[in-house]
Amino acid sequence: MALTKALIVNTSRPAIPVPVMFNPPEYQLQKSNQFAEIGIPGLGSSLVQFVRGTAQTLTMTLFFDTSDSGRDVRLHTALVLALTDLDPATHAPPALLLLWGSLAFPCVLETVTQRFTRFDAAGLPLRAELDVSLMGHDLLSDLLGAIPLLSADKAKQYTVREGDTLAGIAARECDDPRRWREIARANGIDNPLVLAPGTSLLIPRIA
C-alpha cells in the first residue's frame, strides 16, 4: 500500500497544494521556553522567571529526483521555494498547513536550504535535497485561550518552601521583590523573616 504523500497547503489564498516528491524518512519538532534570571541581593543564586514561550518548529529534509524523466529538478523545488515569497495582499510570506498522516501543522516557511547532488551530462540538476524549517503559526485567539487562569492580575495561593523569603516570593510571583510588604499585609505577617515551610500564603492581585 502506497504511503500518503505529504502536502504543503497555502492557506492565505486559493492555490494548488504543493506535494513532496518523496516522503521524508523523519521529521523533528522543537519547542522551547525563554527564562530570565532575577538577581535578589543577599541570595546565593538568581531566581528564574518565565518570560514567554517560543513558536514550535518543524524541520525535515525533502528529496526530489527527476533522473527517470531527465527534467530539471528545479521545476519541482521551485514550488517549495516560492512559499517564502511575499503575498501581495499581506506583504508577508503565506500562512501554510503541512499535512501528512496524523500531522496537521499550521506554520510559515522560515528557511529553505537547497542542495543539488546529481546532474546530467550538460550540468542540468536532476536530484535535490531541501532542508526546510517550518515555524508554527498559532492564532492569537488560541494563544489567549491557553493562558492559565492564575495570572498576575488575579489573587492566587502560594505554599511556602524551605528557604523562602517574602522578597523572593514577591519576585517570583509578582515580578517585583518590593511587593513583599503587600504579601505580608494580606496574610497578617508581623515578622517577614519567619516563614514556616508548608504555610499557604495569599498572593494579592496586581492592579
C-alpha positions, 0 to 999 in steps of 0.5 A, spaced: 500 500 500 502 506 497 504 511 503 500 518 503 504 523 500 505 529 504 502 536 502 504 543 503 497 547 503 497 555 502 492 557 506 492 565 505 489 564 498 486 559 493 492 555 490 494 548 488 497 544 494 504 543 493 506 535 494 513 532 496 516 528 491 518 523 496 516 522 503 521 524 508 524 518 512 523 523 519 521 529 521 523 533 528 519 538 532 522 543 537 519 547 542 522 551 547 521 556 553 525 563 554 527 564 562 530 570 565 534 570 571 532 575 577 538 577 581 535 578 589 541 581 593 543 577 599 541 570 595 546 565 593 543 564 586 538 568 581 531 566 581 528 564 574 522 567 571 518 565 565 518 570 560 514 567 554 514 561 550 517 560 543 513 558 536 514 550 535 518 548 529 518 543 524 524 541 520 525 535 515 529 534 509 525 533 502 528 529 496 526 530 489 529 526 483 527 527 476 533 522 473 527 517 470 524 523 466 531 527 465 527 534 467 530 539 471 529 538 478 528 545 479 521 545 476 519 541 482 523 545 488 521 551 485 514 550 488 517 549 495 521 555 494 516 560 492 512 559 499 517 564 502 515 569 497 511 575 499 503 575 498 501 581 495 495 582 499 499 581 506 506 583 504 508 577 508 510 570 506 503 565 506 500 562 512 501 554 510 498 547 513 503 541 512 499 535 512 501 528 512 498 522 516 496 524 523 500 531 522 496 537 521 501 543 522 499 550 521 506 554 520 510 559 515 516 557 511 522 560 515 528 557 511 529 553 505 536 550 504 537 547 497 542 542 495 543 539 488 547 532 488 546 529 481 546 532 474 546 530 467 551 530 462 550 538 460 550 540 468 542 540 468 540 538 476 536 532 476 536 530 484 535 535 490 535 535 497 531 541 501 532 542 508 526 546 510 524 549 517 517 550 518 515 555 524 508 554 527 503 559 526 498 559 532 492 564 532 492 569 537 485 567 539 488 560 541 494 563 544 489 567 549 485 561 550 491 557 553 493 562 558 492 559 565 487 562 569 492 564 575 495 570 572 498 576 575 492 580 575 488 575 579 489 573 587 492 566 587 495 561 593 502 560 594 505 554 599 511 556 602 518 552 601 524 551 605 528 557 604 523 562 602 523 569 603 517 574 602 522 578 597 523 572 593 516 570 593 514 577 591 519 576 585 517 570 583 510 571 583 509 578 582 515 580 578 517 585 583 521 583 590 518 590 593 511 587 593 513 583 599 510 588 604 503 587 600 504 579 601 505 580 608 499 585 609 494 580 606 496 574 610 497 578 617 505 577 617 508 581 623 515 578 622 517 577 614 523 573 616 519 567 619 516 563 614 514 556 616 515 551 610 508 548 608 504 555 610 499 557 604 500 564 603 495 569 599 498 572 593 494 579 592 492 581 585 496 586 581 492 592 579 
